[in-house]
Amino acid sequence: MWPDSPFTHKFGVRFPIVQGPFGGGLSSPRLAATVSNAGGLGSYGAQGMTASRIADVISNIRAQTTAPFAINLWVSNDDPGALDVSAEQLATAAAPLAPFFEELGVTAPPRLNPWPRFDDQIEAIFDARPPIFSFIFGVPSAAILDQCRSLGIGIVGTATTVDEAIALADAGVDAIVASGFEAGGHRASFLRAAEASLTGTLALVPQVVDAVNVPVVAAGGIADGRGMAASFALGAAAVQIGTAFLACEESNASPAHRDALRSARARHTFLTRSFTGRLGRGLPNRLSDAIEAHTPLPYPVQGQLVGALREAALRQGRDDLVTFWSGQSAALIRDDRAEALFARLVSECSELIGGGT
Ligand SMILES: Cc1cc2nc3c(=O)[nH]c(=O)nc-3n(C[C@H](O)[C@H](O)[C@H](O)COP(=O)(O)O)c2cc1C
């Protein structure tokens, strides 16, 4: 009975509420610690970070909370062809962006920057032993999962389809996030193309619940007590909320990004590969309108190209040229502090389904 669930029992948290991790530098130790201290499970998305930065982040979170938290990685760091993109291909892909680079007075990156590899990042997890390791875009090897188990690290995988959930359950994960296509950020599909893995939360969660024997965490489109109560009715053991926490001032999203999530603009989100090369949900703008028609470079190279523009646009306050991630729940956002959001989630859900707080 709420707030107790197989998820709270397994991971030792008071409430079955997970603050979703954000890659791309948008997580913050403060947000993760705030949610964990409130009795939920705070998460930090370490995608793109080196092992030594991951170690620093884990120490930083530990300095702010003694409660459980999760560190999140992407199992697959690049798409086929990414490592072989030539300077010429990069220049061709940059051509449609040339007017924007010119407008901002910056140059397109002439070559690829190396990106951290999962195999190195996971070493930081083994060394620092965060209470929980969560991941997307695949299933780590049996050796890695065995090592987590022997170190006492909880394991949470992410599925966008029932088949992916079964693959994760077969690998022996402790819980599965079932991510519906309403969710903000990337579609973390790994068995079929993301475009062929677009089940909504309402349909996905009960099917995953029926297919696996581990706690299922509903994610995608949940931003208030109503979404939580609905998820629990579907059989979820917890909810994972991203966009609503991203809009809180404790996240590492820029003020412009947080304002965009709260604006009428956020009533319309779209799925695109043009931001990074992998399919993700965000807000359309003048930049995305212009590049949508062109074939993106493989992930993460497209992200490096667009990222160069993004950083310059953010520095110059040019919101029309900054790519912003957002889920479909953005228009439900009410709070600007994580503690207030968390308290409202708990009280609304308690009011709807009963149970103690
Ligand atoms: C900007 C952004 C970045 C995200 N990055 C990650 C990530 O690196 N790893 C991950 O597991 N989930 C990531 N997610 C998904 C969230 O953790 C969460 O599952 C999702 O936002 C839930 O759906 P909602 O946005 O409708 O609340 C990201 C979401 C957003 C909005």
The ligand as a Tripos MOL2 file, in Angstrom:
@<TRIPOS>MOLECULE
LIG
   31    33     1     0     0
SMALL
NO_CHARGES

@<TRIPOS>ATOM
      1 C1         16.9760   16.4690  -20.4740 C.3       1 LIG1
      2 C2         16.7700   15.0260  -20.1670 C.ar      1 LIG1
      3 C3         17.8700   14.1930  -20.1250 C.ar      1 LIG1
      4 C4         17.7000   12.8370  -19.7950 C.ar      1 LIG1
      5 N1         18.8010   12.0260  -19.7420 N.ar      1 LIG1
      6 C5         18.6590   10.7510  -19.3010 C.ar      1 LIG1
      7 C6         19.8090    9.9310  -19.1040 C.ar      1 LIG1
      8 O1         20.9520   10.3160  -19.3510 O.2       1 LIG1
      9 N2         19.5950    8.6720  -18.6360 N.ar      1 LIG1
     10 C7         18.3310    8.1890  -18.3480 C.ar      1 LIG1
     11 O2         18.1940    7.0540  -17.8940 O.2       1 LIG1
     12 N3         17.2420    8.9410  -18.5590 N.ar      1 LIG1
     13 C8         17.3830   10.2080  -19.0180 C.ar      1 LIG1
     14 N4         16.2750   10.9910  -19.1850 N.ar      1 LIG1
     15 C9         14.9370   10.4320  -18.8770 C.3       1 LIG1
     16 C10        14.5110   10.8030  -17.4570 C.3       1 LIG1
     17 O3         15.4030   10.3010  -16.5090 O.3       1 LIG1
     18 C11        13.0920   10.2910  -17.1620 C.3       1 LIG1
     19 O4         12.9950    8.9070  -17.3160 O.3       1 LIG1
     20 C12        12.0810   10.9480  -18.0770 C.3       1 LIG1
     21 O5         12.3190   12.3260  -18.1670 O.3       1 LIG1
     22 C13        10.6720   10.6820  -17.5440 C.3       1 LIG1
     23 O6          9.7100   11.2590  -18.3700 O.3       1 LIG1
     24 P1          9.1510   12.7720  -18.1890 P.3       1 LIG1
     25 O7         10.1680   13.6540  -18.8210 O.co2     1 LIG1
     26 O8          7.8780   12.7540  -18.9270 O.co2     1 LIG1
     27 O9          9.0040   13.0240  -16.7110 O.co2     1 LIG1
     28 C14        16.4150   12.3370  -19.5260 C.ar      1 LIG1
     29 C15        15.3060   13.1930  -19.5910 C.ar      1 LIG1
     30 C16        15.4740   14.5210  -19.8870 C.ar      1 LIG1
     31 C17        14.2670   15.4240  -19.9160 C.3       1 LIG1
@<TRIPOS>BOND
     1     1     2 1
     2     2     3 ar
     3     2    30 ar
     4     3     4 ar
     5     4     5 ar
     6     4    28 ar
     7     5     6 ar
     8     6     7 ar
     9     6    13 1
    10     7     8 2
    11     7     9 ar
    12     9    10 ar
    13    10    11 2
    14    10    12 ar
    15    12    13 ar
    16    13    14 ar
    17    14    15 1
    18    14    28 ar
    19    15    16 1
    20    16    17 1
    21    16    18 1
    22    18    19 1
    23    18    20 1
    24    20    21 1
    25    20    22 1
    26    22    23 1
    27    23    24 1
    28    24    25 2
    29    24    26 1
    30    24    27 1
    31    28    29 ar
    32    29    30 ar
    33    30    31 1
@<TRIPOS>SUBSTRUCTURE
     1 LIG1         1 GROUP 0 **** ****
